[in-house]
Amino acid sequence: MCAALLAATAQYFFKKYIRHFNVNMKGIYELAKNKHAILGLFLYLASFVIYIYALSKAPSISFVYPVFASSFVFVFIISRIKFGEEINLKRYVGIALVIIGIIIVAFTY
């Protein structure tokens, strides 16, 4: 879950501090100068390392990957708290189903 939290935090930095991005050399150059984008990339890298470590220790990817889906839950929480996004009932139900799925998978380990 630590990897998922880091990935969700990276998403926060990308959304908050990168307003416009053009897929061209100038856009890539501007992105490379953005300290928050660099922090987000570092968080993604840390998330990747932890995820790979978890894969090396767990008996199967079918356990590790669903637990990584907790990143959806973390992004949901961050978007509500930090960005004040309106969340409708369907999204709450969807996140509840993700949480139930994570719990079910966790008990199979």
Secondary structure, 3 states (H helix, E strand, C coil): CHHHHHHHHHHHHHHHHCCCCCCCHHHHHHHHHCHHHHHHHHHHHHHHHHHHHHHHHCCCHHHHHHHHCHHHHHHHHHHHHHHCCCCCHHHHHHHHHHHHHHHHHHCCC
